[in-house]
C-alpha cells in the first residue's frame, strides 16, 4: 500500500493451493496503491507459483502469446512458435507439412 516499502498484493484472495486462480496484474513499484496490467509479451507470476504479488513481469513463454493484461494463451491448433514474448496470435506459424501442432507445439504425426 501507499507509503509503505512492502509490495502491493495484486492477486487478492489467492493462496498457493488455489491452483485455478490466475492474475494478469503486477506492481513493479513498491509503495504504489494500484496494480497495473501485465504488459503485452509478458506474464505475471501466479499464486500457484508461490507469489500473491509480482514485482516484475516475466517473458511470455514459448508456444504462447500474451496480449496486454492477459494470461499466456497457447497458439491455436494448427499453429506453433518457439519464440518468447509474443503479443498476438499473428506471431504463431502455420504447422509444417507432415506434422501436427497443438498448444503451440510441433509433433510428429
N, CA, C and O atoms as a Tinker XYZ file with bonds, in Angstrom:
   436  protein
     1  N      0.811000   -1.200000    0.000000    73     2
     2  CA     0.000000    0.000000    0.000000    64     1     3
     3  C      0.854000    1.265000    0.000000    63     2     4     5
     4  O      2.037000    1.220000    0.339000    81     3
     5  N      0.258000    2.384000   -0.378000    73     3     6
     6  CA     0.981000    3.646000   -0.494000    64     5     7
     7  C      1.675000    3.997000    0.807000    63     6     8     9
     8  O      1.120000    3.820000    1.891000    81     7
     9  N      2.889000    4.496000    0.685000    73     7    10
    10  CA     3.645000    4.934000    1.840000    64     9    11
    11  C      4.369000    3.833000    2.583000    63    10    12    13
    12  O      5.001000    4.103000    3.604000    81    11
    13  N      4.298000    2.607000    2.109000    73    11    14
    14  CA     4.991000    1.503000    2.755000    64    13    15
    15  C      5.980000    0.882000    1.787000    63    14    16    17
    16  O      5.783000    0.964000    0.575000    81    15
    17  N      7.035000    0.265000    2.291000    73    15    18
    18  CA     8.011000   -0.363000    1.398000    64    17    19
    19  C      7.567000   -1.735000    0.899000    63    18    20    21
    20  O      8.228000   -2.318000    0.041000    81    19
    21  N      6.459000   -2.257000    1.421000    73    19    22
    22  CA     6.005000   -3.598000    1.038000    64    21    23
    23  C      5.343000   -3.571000   -0.339000    63    22    24    25
    24  O      4.666000   -2.598000   -0.673000    81    23
    25  N      5.526000   -4.620000   -1.146000    73    23    26
    26  CA     4.850000   -4.679000   -2.435000    64    25    27
    27  C      3.341000   -4.839000   -2.265000    63    26    28    29
    28  O      2.868000   -5.371000   -1.261000    81    27
    29  N      2.616000   -4.382000   -3.240000    73    27    30
    30  CA     1.158000   -4.446000   -3.223000    64    29    31
    31  C      0.693000   -5.857000   -3.570000    63    30    32    33
    32  O      1.214000   -6.479000   -4.496000    81    31
    33  N     -0.272000   -6.349000   -2.839000    73    31    34
    34  CA    -0.879000   -7.657000   -3.110000    64    33    35
    35  C     -1.846000   -7.488000   -4.274000    63    34    36    37
    36  O     -2.940000   -6.955000   -4.092000    81    35
    37  N     -1.461000   -7.931000   -5.466000    73    35    38
    38  CA    -2.300000   -7.730000   -6.648000    64    37    39
    39  C     -3.290000   -8.862000   -6.877000    63    38    40    41
    40  O     -4.347000   -8.634000   -7.467000    81    39
    41  N     -2.989000  -10.042000   -6.440000    73    39    42
    42  CA    -3.886000  -11.185000   -6.640000    64    41    43
    43  C     -4.636000  -11.431000   -5.340000    63    42    44    45
    44  O     -4.363000  -12.403000   -4.637000    81    43
    45  N     -5.569000  -10.562000   -5.023000    73    43    46
    46  CA    -6.290000  -10.627000   -3.756000    64    45    47
    47  C     -7.006000  -11.964000   -3.565000    63    46    48    49
    48  O     -7.635000  -12.478000   -4.491000    81    47
    49  N     -6.906000  -12.511000   -2.383000    73    47    50
    50  CA    -7.613000  -13.736000   -2.048000    64    49    51
    51  C     -6.937000  -14.997000   -2.525000    63    50    52    53
    52  O     -7.472000  -16.090000   -2.339000    81    51
    53  N     -5.777000  -14.877000   -3.134000    73    51    54
    54  CA    -5.102000  -16.059000   -3.659000    64    53    55
    55  C     -4.274000  -16.730000   -2.573000    63    54    56    57
    56  O     -3.715000  -16.073000   -1.695000    81    55
    57  N     -4.211000  -18.031000   -2.653000    73    55    58
    58  CA    -3.320000  -18.792000   -1.789000    64    57    59
    59  C     -2.551000  -19.755000   -2.683000    63    58    60    61
    60  O     -3.032000  -20.085000   -3.767000    81    59
    61  N     -1.385000  -20.214000   -2.272000    73    59    62
    62  CA    -0.617000  -21.122000   -3.126000    64    61    63
    63  C     -1.371000  -22.376000   -3.539000    63    62    64    65
    64  O     -1.037000  -22.980000   -4.559000    81    63
    65  N     -2.394000  -22.790000   -2.765000    73    63    66
    66  CA    -3.127000  -24.000000   -3.136000    64    65    67
    67  C     -4.338000  -23.713000   -4.028000    63    66    68    69
    68  O     -5.044000  -24.640000   -4.425000    81    67
    69  N     -4.584000  -22.440000   -4.347000    73    67    70
    70  CA    -5.718000  -22.115000   -5.227000    64    69    71
    71  C     -5.251000  -22.177000   -6.676000    63    70    72    73
    72  O     -5.124000  -21.153000   -7.348000    81    71
    73  N     -4.997000  -23.398000   -7.143000    73    71    74
    74  CA    -4.352000  -23.634000   -8.438000    64    73    75
    75  C     -5.084000  -22.986000   -9.615000    63    74    76    77
    76  O     -4.439000  -22.564000  -10.575000    81    75
    77  N     -6.400000  -22.899000   -9.563000    73    75    78
    78  CA    -7.139000  -22.342000  -10.692000    64    77    79
    79  C     -7.238000  -20.826000  -10.656000    63    78    80    81
    80  O     -7.778000  -20.219000  -11.581000    81    79
    81  N     -6.729000  -20.214000   -9.614000    73    79    82
    82  CA    -6.764000  -18.759000   -9.526000    64    81    83
    83  C     -5.658000  -18.204000  -10.407000    63    82    84    85
    84  O     -4.544000  -18.728000  -10.401000    81    83
    85  N     -5.942000  -17.159000  -11.158000    73    83    86
    86  CA    -4.921000  -16.572000  -12.020000    64    85    87
    87  C     -5.002000  -15.055000  -11.953000    63    86    88    89
    88  O     -6.030000  -14.490000  -11.578000    81    87
    89  N     -3.928000  -14.418000  -12.312000    73    87    90
    90  CA    -3.824000  -12.977000  -12.178000    64    89    91
    91  C     -3.003000  -12.409000  -13.328000    63    90    92    93
    92  O     -1.958000  -12.963000  -13.670000    81    91
    93  N     -3.450000  -11.331000  -13.921000    73    91    94
    94  CA    -2.732000  -10.670000  -15.013000    64    93    95
    95  C     -2.348000   -9.252000  -14.611000    63    94    96    97
    96  O     -2.291000   -8.351000  -15.448000    81    95
    97  N     -2.084000   -9.063000  -13.312000    73    95    98
    98  CA    -1.666000   -7.764000  -12.800000    64    97    99
    99  C     -0.381000   -7.907000  -11.997000    63    98   100   101
   100  O     -0.057000   -8.987000  -11.502000    81    99
   101  N      0.341000   -6.805000  -11.876000    73    99   102
   102  CA     1.524000   -6.768000  -11.023000    64   101   103
   103  C      1.766000   -5.339000  -10.574000    63   102   104   105
   104  O      1.080000   -4.419000  -11.020000    81   103
   105  N      2.729000   -5.152000   -9.703000    73   103   106
   106  CA     3.096000   -3.803000   -9.263000    64   105   107
   107  C      4.615000   -3.736000   -9.166000    63   106   108   109
   108  O      5.204000   -4.253000   -8.217000    81   107
   109  N      5.249000   -3.095000  -10.151000    73   107   110
   110  CA     6.707000   -3.035000  -10.165000    64   109   111
   111  C      7.288000   -2.025000   -9.187000    63   110   112   113
   112  O      8.487000   -2.068000   -8.915000    81   111
   113  N      6.480000   -1.118000   -8.650000    73   111   114
   114  CA     6.966000   -0.058000   -7.774000    64   113   115
   115  C      6.416000   -0.225000   -6.365000    63   114   116   117
   116  O      5.227000   -0.009000   -6.130000    81   115
   117  N      7.279000   -0.609000   -5.425000    73   115   118
   118  CA     6.853000   -0.770000   -4.036000    64   117   119
   119  C      6.250000    0.530000   -3.529000    63   118   120   121
   120  O      6.745000    1.616000   -3.830000    81   119
   121  N      5.178000    0.410000   -2.759000    73   119   122
   122  CA     4.536000    1.575000   -2.168000    64   121   123
   123  C      3.414000    2.167000   -2.998000    63   122   124   125
   124  O      2.750000    3.096000   -2.538000    81   123
   125  N      3.178000    1.670000   -4.192000    73   123   126
   126  CA     2.078000    2.172000   -5.026000    64   125   127
   127  C      0.766000    1.561000   -4.569000    63   126   128   129
   128  O      0.742000    0.455000   -4.028000    81   127
   129  N     -0.327000    2.285000   -4.789000    73   127   130
   130  CA    -1.631000    1.839000   -4.300000    64   129   131
   131  C     -2.432000    1.027000   -5.321000    63   130   132   133
   132  O     -3.447000    0.430000   -4.962000    81   131
   133  N     -2.003000    0.992000   -6.571000    73   131   134
   134  CA    -2.762000    0.300000   -7.611000    64   133   135
   135  C     -1.902000   -0.722000   -8.336000    63   134   136   137
   136  O     -0.691000   -0.551000   -8.476000    81   135
   137  N     -2.544000   -1.778000   -8.790000    73   135   138
   138  CA    -1.876000   -2.763000   -9.629000    64   137   139
   139  C     -1.988000   -2.313000  -11.081000    63   138   140   141
   140  O     -2.882000   -1.543000  -11.433000    81   139
   141  N     -1.085000   -2.794000  -11.913000    73   139   142
   142  CA    -1.124000   -2.483000  -13.339000    64   141   143
   143  C     -1.207000   -3.783000  -14.123000    63   142   144   145
   144  O     -0.785000   -4.833000  -13.638000    81   143
   145  N     -1.750000   -3.716000  -15.332000    73   143   146
   146  CA    -1.856000   -4.905000  -16.171000    64   145   147
   147  C     -0.481000   -5.343000  -16.648000    63   146   148   149
   148  O      0.391000   -4.511000  -16.899000    81   147
   149  N     -0.292000   -6.629000  -16.771000    73   147   150
   150  CA     0.952000   -7.132000  -17.347000    64   149   151
   151  C      1.085000   -6.571000  -18.761000    63   150   152   153
   152  O      0.100000   -6.542000  -19.498000    81   151
   153  N      2.277000   -6.124000  -19.156000    73   151   154
   154  CA     2.449000   -5.581000  -20.499000    64   153   155
   155  C      2.359000   -6.684000  -21.563000    63   154   156   157
   156  O      2.578000   -7.859000  -21.268000    81   155
   157  N      2.040000   -6.300000  -22.779000    73   155   158
   158  CA     1.989000   -7.250000  -23.889000    64   157   159
   159  C      3.347000   -7.931000  -24.026000    63   158   160   161
   160  O      4.389000   -7.286000  -23.907000    81   159
   161  N      3.327000   -9.246000  -24.280000    73   159   162
   162  CA     4.552000  -10.016000  -24.435000    64   161   163
   163  C      5.099000  -10.555000  -23.123000    63   162   164   165
   164  O      6.143000  -11.206000  -23.104000    81   163
   165  N      4.393000  -10.284000  -22.016000    73   163   166
   166  CA     4.844000  -10.722000  -20.696000    64   165   167
   167  C      3.694000  -11.359000  -19.928000    63   166   168   169
   168  O      2.525000  -11.163000  -20.261000    81   167
   169  N      4.043000  -12.131000  -18.887000    73   167   170
   170  CA     3.065000  -12.694000  -17.967000    64   169   171
   171  C      3.468000  -12.306000  -16.558000    63   170   172   173
   172  O      4.610000  -11.910000  -16.326000    81   171
   173  N      2.555000  -12.413000  -15.628000    73   171   174
   174  CA     2.850000  -12.125000  -14.230000    64   173   175
   175  C      2.947000  -13.433000  -13.451000    63   174   176   177
   176  O      2.291000  -14.416000  -13.796000    81   175
   177  N      3.764000  -13.442000  -12.404000    73   175   178
   178  CA     3.869000  -14.626000  -11.552000    64   177   179
   179  C      2.488000  -14.939000  -10.993000    63   178   180   181
   180  O      1.717000  -14.028000  -10.692000    81   179
   181  N      2.177000  -16.208000  -10.853000    73   179   182
   182  CA     0.861000  -16.651000  -10.424000    64   181   183
   183  C      0.873000  -17.136000   -8.985000    63   182   184   185
   184  O      1.910000  -17.583000   -8.495000    81   183
   185  N     -0.269000  -17.054000   -8.295000    73   183   186
   186  CA    -0.346000  -17.507000   -6.903000    64   185   187
   187  C      0.128000  -18.944000   -6.709000    63   186   188   189
   188  O      0.779000  -19.249000   -5.710000    81   187
   189  N     -0.191000  -19.832000   -7.654000    73   187   190
   190  CA     0.225000  -21.223000   -7.508000    64   189   191
   191  C      1.735000  -21.391000   -7.631000    63   190   192   193
   192  O      2.269000  -22.458000   -7.328000    81   191
   193  N      2.433000  -20.332000   -8.079000    73   191   194
   194  CA     3.894000  -20.343000   -8.125000    64   193   195
   195  C      4.477000  -19.845000   -6.797000    63   194   196   197
   196  O      5.688000  -19.676000   -6.662000    81   195
   197  N      3.593000  -19.615000   -5.825000    73   195   198
   198  CA     4.036000  -19.185000   -4.513000    64   197   199
   199  C      4.091000  -17.680000   -4.363000    63   198   200   201
   200  O      4.670000  -17.176000   -3.401000    81   199
   201  N      3.491000  -16.943000   -5.311000    73   199   202
   202  CA     3.505000  -15.479000   -5.240000    64   201   203
   203  C      2.079000  -14.956000   -5.250000    63   202   204   205
   204  O      1.287000  -15.311000   -6.122000    81   203
   205  N      1.758000  -14.122000   -4.291000    73   203   206
   206  CA     0.472000  -13.443000   -4.301000    64   205   207
   207  C      0.605000  -12.093000   -4.966000    63   206   208   209
   208  O     -0.388000  -11.397000   -5.176000    81   207
   209  N      1.825000  -11.718000   -5.299000    73   207   210
   210  CA     2.093000  -10.470000   -5.988000    64   209   211
   211  C      3.311000  -10.686000   -6.869000    63   210   212   213
   212  O      4.054000  -11.650000   -6.687000    81   211
   213  N      3.510000   -9.811000   -7.800000    73   211   214
   214  CA     4.684000   -9.883000   -8.657000    64   213   215
   215  C      5.310000   -8.503000   -8.729000    63   214   216   217
   216  O      4.611000   -7.507000   -8.914000    81   215
   217  N      6.612000   -8.444000   -8.584000    73   215   218
   218  CA     7.325000   -7.178000   -8.706000    64   217   219
   219  C      7.794000   -6.955000  -10.135000    63   218   220   221
   220  O      8.155000   -5.835000  -10.496000    81   219
   221  N      7.794000   -7.981000  -10.936000    73   219   222
   222  CA     8.255000   -7.859000  -12.315000    64   221   223
   223  C      7.446000   -8.782000  -13.206000    63   222   224   225
   224  O      6.982000   -9.837000  -12.774000    81   223
   225  N      7.287000   -8.376000  -14.441000    73   223   226
   226  CA     6.650000   -9.237000  -15.424000    64   225   227
   227  C      7.711000  -10.203000  -15.960000    63   226   228   229
   228  O      8.894000   -9.869000  -16.015000    81   227
   229  N      7.281000  -11.384000  -16.348000    73   227   230
   230  CA     8.155000  -12.452000  -16.835000    64   229   231
   231  C      7.878000  -12.615000  -18.328000    63   230   232   233
   232  O      6.719000  -12.526000  -18.733000    81   231
   233  N      8.902000  -12.853000  -19.171000    73   231   234
   234  CA     8.636000  -13.029000  -20.601000    64   233   235
   235  C      7.553000  -14.077000  -20.863000    63   234   236   237
   236  O      7.512000  -15.119000  -20.208000    81   235
   237  N      6.688000  -13.789000  -21.818000    73   235   238
   238  CA     5.659000  -14.749000  -22.218000    64   237   239
   239  C      6.363000  -16.023000  -22.688000    63   238   240   241
   240  O      7.317000  -15.938000  -23.462000    81   239
   241  N      5.918000  -17.204000  -22.238000    73   239   242
   242  CA     6.626000  -18.440000  -22.589000    64   241   243
   243  C      6.464000  -18.826000  -24.056000    63   242   244   245
   244  O      5.516000  -18.413000  -24.724000    81   243
   245  N      7.416000  -19.630000  -24.542000    73   243   246
   246  CA     7.292000  -20.119000  -25.914000    64   245   247
   247  C      6.017000  -20.945000  -26.039000    63   246   248   249
   248  O      5.502000  -21.448000  -25.040000    81   247
   249  N      5.514000  -21.085000  -27.238000    73   247   250
   250  CA     4.277000  -21.793000  -27.569000    64   249   251
   251  C      3.025000  -21.009000  -27.175000    63   250   252   253
   252  O      1.913000  -21.524000  -27.291000    81   251
   253  N      3.194000  -19.766000  -26.708000    73   251   254
   254  CA     2.085000  -18.919000  -26.261000    64   253   255
   255  C      2.261000  -17.491000  -26.763000    63   254   256   257
   256  O      3.331000  -17.110000  -27.238000    81   255
   257  N      1.196000  -16.714000  -26.648000    73   255   258
   258  CA     1.280000  -15.270000  -26.847000    64   257   259
   259  C      0.564000  -14.599000  -25.683000    63   258   260   261
   260  O     -0.309000  -15.195000  -25.053000    81   259
   261  N      0.940000  -13.358000  -25.405000    73   259   262
   262  CA     0.418000  -12.650000  -24.236000    64   261   263
   263  C      0.013000  -11.229000  -24.604000    63   262   264   265
   264  O      0.857000  -10.333000  -24.596000    81   263
   265  N     -1.268000  -10.997000  -24.927000    73   263   266
   266  CA    -1.728000   -9.624000  -25.110000    64   265   267
   267  C     -1.643000   -8.875000  -23.776000    63   266   268   269
   268  O     -1.561000   -9.506000  -22.722000    81   267
   269  N     -1.660000   -7.555000  -23.810000    73   267   270
   270  CA    -1.610000   -6.758000  -22.582000    64   269   271
   271  C     -2.745000   -7.165000  -21.648000    63   270   272   273
   272  O     -3.892000   -7.301000  -22.074000    81   271
   273  N     -2.415000   -7.359000  -20.369000    73   271   274
   274  CA    -3.421000   -7.690000  -19.370000    64   273   275
   275  C     -4.002000   -9.072000  -19.501000    63   274   276   277
   276  O     -5.107000   -9.331000  -19.023000    81   275
   277  N     -3.269000   -9.975000  -20.148000    73   275   278
   278  CA    -3.771000  -11.323000  -20.379000    64   277   279
   279  C     -2.814000  -12.354000  -19.791000    63   278   280   281
   280  O     -1.616000  -12.107000  -19.655000    81   279
   281  N     -3.359000  -13.492000  -19.453000    73   279   282
   282  CA    -2.524000  -14.636000  -19.114000    64   281   283
   283  C     -2.014000  -15.244000  -20.422000    63   282   284   285
   284  O     -2.589000  -14.956000  -21.471000    81   283
   285  N     -0.965000  -16.071000  -20.412000    73   283   286
   286  CA    -0.492000  -16.698000  -21.645000    64   285   287
   287  C     -1.593000  -17.505000  -22.336000    63   286   288   289
   288  O     -2.332000  -18.251000  -21.694000    81   287
   289  N     -1.684000  -17.343000  -23.643000    73   287   290
   290  CA    -2.672000  -18.049000  -24.467000    64   289   291
   291  C     -1.903000  -18.947000  -25.431000    63   290   292   293
   292  O     -1.049000  -18.453000  -26.167000    81   291
   293  N     -2.182000  -20.260000  -25.449000    73   291   294
   294  CA    -1.468000  -21.133000  -26.387000    64   293   295
   295  C     -1.791000  -20.768000  -27.830000    63   294   296   297
   296  O     -2.893000  -20.312000  -28.133000    81   295
   297  N     -0.823000  -20.973000  -28.717000    73   295   298
   298  CA    -1.094000  -20.798000  -30.144000    64   297   299
   299  C     -2.264000  -21.699000  -30.516000    63   298   300   301
   300  O     -2.419000  -22.785000  -29.959000    81   299
   301  N     -3.085000  -21.247000  -31.458000    73   299   302
   302  CA    -4.271000  -22.008000  -31.873000    64   301   303
   303  C     -3.856000  -23.349000  -32.474000    63   302   304   305
   304  O     -2.742000  -23.482000  -32.980000    81   303
   305  N     -4.749000  -24.345000  -32.423000    73   303   306
   306  CA    -4.444000  -25.624000  -33.074000    64   305   307
   307  C     -4.062000  -25.389000  -34.534000    63   306   308   309
   308  O     -4.675000  -24.583000  -35.233000    81   307
   309  N     -3.038000  -26.110000  -34.973000    73   307   310
   310  CA    -2.550000  -25.954000  -36.342000    64   309   311
   311  C     -1.474000  -24.885000  -36.472000    63   310   312   313
   312  O     -0.987000  -24.624000  -37.572000    81   311
   313  N     -1.096000  -24.258000  -35.345000    73   311   314
   314  CA    -0.028000  -23.258000  -35.359000    64   313   315
   315  C      0.947000  -23.541000  -34.219000    63   314   316   317
   316  O      0.635000  -24.289000  -33.292000    81   315
   317  N      2.140000  -22.928000  -34.299000    73   315   318
   318  CA     3.179000  -23.142000  -33.285000    64   317   319
   319  C      4.110000  -21.938000  -33.249000    63   318   320   321
   320  O      4.062000  -21.077000  -34.127000    81   319
   321  N      4.944000  -21.890000  -32.240000    73   319   322
   322  CA     6.055000  -20.939000  -32.179000    64   321   323
   323  C      7.069000  -21.444000  -31.180000    63   322   324   325
   324  O      6.719000  -22.127000  -30.218000    81   323
   325  N      8.327000  -21.108000  -31.408000    73   323   326
   326  CA     9.369000  -21.426000  -30.431000    64   325   327
   327  C      9.927000  -20.140000  -29.828000    63   326   328   329
   328  O     10.897000  -20.175000  -29.071000    81   327
   329  N      9.311000  -19.003000  -30.163000    73   327   330
   330  CA     9.756000  -17.714000  -29.649000    64   329   331
   331  C      9.054000  -17.372000  -28.335000    63   330   332   333
   332  O      7.979000  -17.896000  -28.045000    81   331
   333  N      9.656000  -16.507000  -27.560000    73   331   334
   334  CA     9.042000  -15.969000  -26.349000    64   333   335
   335  C      8.630000  -14.522000  -26.623000    63   334   336   337
   336  O      8.969000  -13.961000  -27.666000    81   335
   337  N      7.912000  -13.932000  -25.698000    73   335   338
   338  CA     7.499000  -12.522000  -25.748000    64   337   339
   339  C      6.531000  -12.187000  -26.874000    63   338   340   341
   340  O      6.428000  -11.020000  -27.251000    81   339
   341  N      5.818000  -13.167000  -27.426000    73   339   342
   342  CA     4.832000  -12.856000  -28.461000    64   341   343
   343  C      3.669000  -12.078000  -27.859000    63   342   344   345
   344  O      3.297000  -12.290000  -26.705000    81   343
   345  N      3.100000  -11.171000  -28.656000    73   343   346
   346  CA     1.995000  -10.342000  -28.171000    64   345   347
   347  C      0.654000  -10.698000  -28.807000    63   346   348   349
   348  O     -0.393000  -10.266000  -28.324000    81   347
   349  N      0.677000  -11.492000  -29.898000    73   347   350
   350  CA    -0.588000  -11.851000  -30.551000    64   349   351
   351  C     -0.459000  -13.178000  -31.299000    63   350   352   353
   352  O      0.646000  -13.671000  -31.528000    81   351
   353  N     -1.603000  -13.744000  -31.672000    73   351   354
   354  CA    -1.657000  -14.999000  -32.422000    64   353   355
   355  C     -0.901000  -14.881000  -33.744000    63   354   356   357
   356  O     -0.419000  -15.886000  -34.267000    81   355
   357  N     -0.792000  -13.675000  -34.290000    73   355   358
   358  CA    -0.114000  -13.496000  -35.577000    64   357   359
   359  C      1.363000  -13.874000  -35.499000    63   358   360   361
   360  O      1.999000  -14.047000  -36.539000    81   359
   361  N      1.929000  -14.007000  -34.295000    73   359   362
   362  CA     3.310000  -14.442000  -34.138000    64   361   363
   363  C      3.470000  -15.952000  -34.191000    63   362   364   365
   364  O      4.595000  -16.453000  -34.191000    81   363
   365  N      2.364000  -16.687000  -34.237000    73   363   366
   366  CA     2.406000  -18.148000  -34.340000    64   365   367
   367  C      2.431000  -18.529000  -35.822000    63   366   368   369
   368  O      1.782000  -17.879000  -36.641000    81   367
   369  N      3.172000  -19.570000  -36.163000    73   367   370
   370  CA     3.352000  -20.001000  -37.545000    64   369   371
   371  C      2.437000  -21.178000  -37.882000    63   370   372   373
   372  O      2.049000  -21.940000  -36.997000    81   371
   373  N      2.096000  -21.324000  -39.155000    73   371   374
   374  CA     1.309000  -22.468000  -39.616000    64   373   375
   375  C      2.158000  -23.724000  -39.454000    63   374   376   377
   376  O      3.353000  -23.718000  -39.747000    81   375
   377  N      1.538000  -24.784000  -38.990000    73   375   378
   378  CA     2.222000  -26.054000  -38.745000    64   377   379
   379  C      2.873000  -26.566000  -40.036000    63   378   380   381
   380  O      2.259000  -26.505000  -41.101000    81   379
   381  N      4.124000  -27.076000  -39.949000    73   379   382
   382  CA     4.782000  -27.614000  -41.146000    64   381   383
   383  C      4.034000  -28.831000  -41.708000    63   382   384   385
   384  O      3.382000  -29.570000  -40.972000    81   383
   385  N      4.142000  -29.016000  -43.003000    73   383   386
   386  CA     3.525000  -30.171000  -43.658000    64   385   387
   387  C      4.052000  -31.459000  -43.031000    63   386   388   389
   388  O      5.246000  -31.578000  -42.756000    81   387
   389  N      3.163000  -32.414000  -42.807000    73   387   390
   390  CA     3.538000  -33.703000  -42.248000    64   389   391
   391  C      3.695000  -33.705000  -40.737000    63   390   392   393
   392  O      4.133000  -34.702000  -40.162000    81   391
   393  N      3.345000  -32.605000  -40.089000    73   391   394
   394  CA     3.435000  -32.510000  -38.633000    64   393   395
   395  C      2.061000  -32.181000  -38.067000    63   394   396   397
   396  O      1.150000  -31.816000  -38.811000    81   395
   397  N      1.911000  -32.310000  -36.752000    73   395   398
   398  CA     0.690000  -31.981000  -36.045000    64   397   399
   399  C      1.054000  -30.956000  -34.994000    63   398   400   401
   400  O      2.031000  -31.148000  -34.269000    81   399
   401  N      0.297000  -29.867000  -34.887000    73   399   402
   402  CA     0.579000  -28.797000  -33.924000    64   401   403
   403  C     -0.619000  -28.591000  -33.012000    63   402   404   405
   404  O     -1.752000  -28.433000  -33.467000    81   403
   405  N     -0.341000  -28.598000  -31.711000    73   403   406
   406  CA    -1.387000  -28.355000  -30.729000    64   405   407
   407  C     -0.754000  -27.629000  -29.543000    63   406   408   409
   408  O      0.364000  -27.950000  -29.141000    81   407
   409  N     -1.462000  -26.660000  -28.990000    73   407   410
   410  CA    -0.952000  -25.847000  -27.887000    64   409   411
   411  C      0.401000  -25.225000  -28.216000    63   410   412   413
   412  O      1.240000  -25.048000  -27.332000    81   411
   413  N      0.611000  -24.893000  -29.491000    73   411   414
   414  CA     1.828000  -24.212000  -29.905000    64   413   415
   415  C      3.040000  -25.100000  -30.089000    63   414   416   417
   416  O      4.141000  -24.600000  -30.319000    81   415
   417  N      2.857000  -26.415000  -29.991000    73   415   418
   418  CA     3.977000  -27.368000  -30.067000    64   417   419
   419  C      3.865000  -28.191000  -31.342000    63   418   420   421
   420  O      2.777000  -28.652000  -31.687000    81   419
   421  N      4.992000  -28.384000  -32.054000    73   419   422
   422  CA     5.040000  -29.217000  -33.258000    64   421   423
   423  C      5.337000  -30.648000  -32.829000    63   422   424   425
   424  O      6.267000  -30.900000  -32.064000    81   423
   425  N      4.521000  -31.592000  -33.341000    73   423   426
   426  CA     4.695000  -33.004000  -33.007000    64   425   427
   427  C      4.627000  -33.842000  -34.281000    63   426   428   429
   428  O      3.967000  -33.457000  -35.246000    81   427
   429  N      5.308000  -34.984000  -34.282000    73   427   430
   430  CA     5.192000  -35.879000  -35.453000    64   429   431
   431  C      3.796000  -36.487000  -35.507000    63   430   432   433
   432  O      3.113000  -36.615000  -34.491000    81   431
   433  N      3.400000  -36.849000  -36.695000    73   431   434
   434  CA     2.092000  -37.493000  -36.874000    64   433   435
   435  C      2.212000  -38.972000  -36.578000    63   434   436
   436  O      1.225000  -39.702000  -36.670000    81   435
